[in-house]
């Protein structure tokens, strides 16, 4: 029998890393009235202060969720979902892969400590390079693959949808798109599946324009980093993660792209990469295999090959420490 973790009246979400993404995610979850939130960070006082600040807004935002901050993993016990956002953000000129060395140990330590106190939790990884960090969290926790996933495809798809809406001047809510592959320059936006109220964008935009939107999507994170100079995106990543949390806690079984360990799906094995998934009580309820062209399949394989290389690098780094 499969385990259904969200069975209590007050589900609990722990967010490891109280930086911009983590604190914004805490706000999203609480103000959507989804769950009680525990913010954990290594900086003394910071998560406690952020939690108190969020608590003081409860009356204004009309919710009664409990929000606490801590530096002690014992305070995260019995969480239903653990979100790992801890790690160093990108700086201008850096790729997500440049963060590999500094973030690998952070994610492994976070996963190890969190699973010790919440053995039945579902894990969502946000730290970059995301696909590699998700693999490390999966390996560290020893959990079945349905209970460890990475947030990438929801964010990348939202960026693609935003750029399509801006180009066409249409309501963003009417645009639906899906991006597969790694969370990086080799991601695979599926233009054939992008629609505006059911109309494929291939009937609304020239091929050259679509290609430009695809490239902007692939560089969506880097574009923000270059503009901000002192960090990366956090509003949209937090929103994307909150949608995944919502689908799991409310057992919505939404079809969302998520980074997950593959065992033959899309002809890929022993790699974590973004594919369409149904998210519900058990985490990843199932992986959906959509029809893709030979060109898209090749792009997905190229993306997976790059992730495998970085997984091997990460394992070497950890073995040396």
Secondary structure, 3 states (H helix, E strand, C coil): CCCCCCCCCCCEEEEECCCHHHHHHHHHHHHCCCCEEEEECCCCCHHHHHHHHHHCCHHHHCCCCCEEEECCHHHHCCCCEEEECCCCCCCCCCCHHHHHHHHHHHHHHHHHHHHHHCCCCEEEECCCCHHHHHHHHHHHHCCCHHHEEECCHHHHHHHHHHHHHHHHCCCHHHEECCEEECCCCCCEECHHHCEECCEEHHHCCCHHHHHHHHHHHHCHHHHHHHHHCCCCCCHHHHHHHHHHHHHHHCCCCEEEEEEEEEECHHHCEEEEEEEEEEEECCEEEEECCCCCCHHHHHHHHHHHHHHHHHHHHHHHHHHHC
